[in-house]
Amino acid sequence: MQHDEFIGQVANRARLPSRGDAERATRVVLETLRDRLAGGQPENLGAELPQEIAIHLQGGGGEEPLALHDFFVRVSDGIGVDLPEGIHQARAVISVVTDAVSEGQIANVRQQLPEEYAPLFDAGSEGEMDL
């Protein structure tokens, strides 16, 4: 998947009005995810994404303990939207990432995250979610 297609998919799935909004959502979600992953996993994930997207995963992981609710709060604050919209955008970005990389790569990412993160990957960008 190329950069333009990736950002277009994020804009479409998150129903964002501009490519700039999709770029911002992508950056914030991936930087927040990067800080939650250990070792070389952020770079491994980035290796399967367009370079312009992968840059948001550089700088090493931190394996920062972060509950899913706090992940969504951090994303929402970083994007500058309310929590329900932040959840929606985060799930849209992750759904595009999931489509863009191998199943094995997503399995490796999910393996590093607590089970409570499953709705981020399983539910897509639609539907209700208890936090």
Protein Blocks (a to p, Z undefined) as FASTA:
>chain_A
ZZklmmmmmmmmnopabfklmmmmmmmmmmmmmmmpgcjllmmmmmmpcfklmmmmggia
akiacdfklmmmmmmmmnopafklmmmmmmmmmmmmmmmmcfklmmmmmmmpcfklmmmm
mnomgdcddZZ
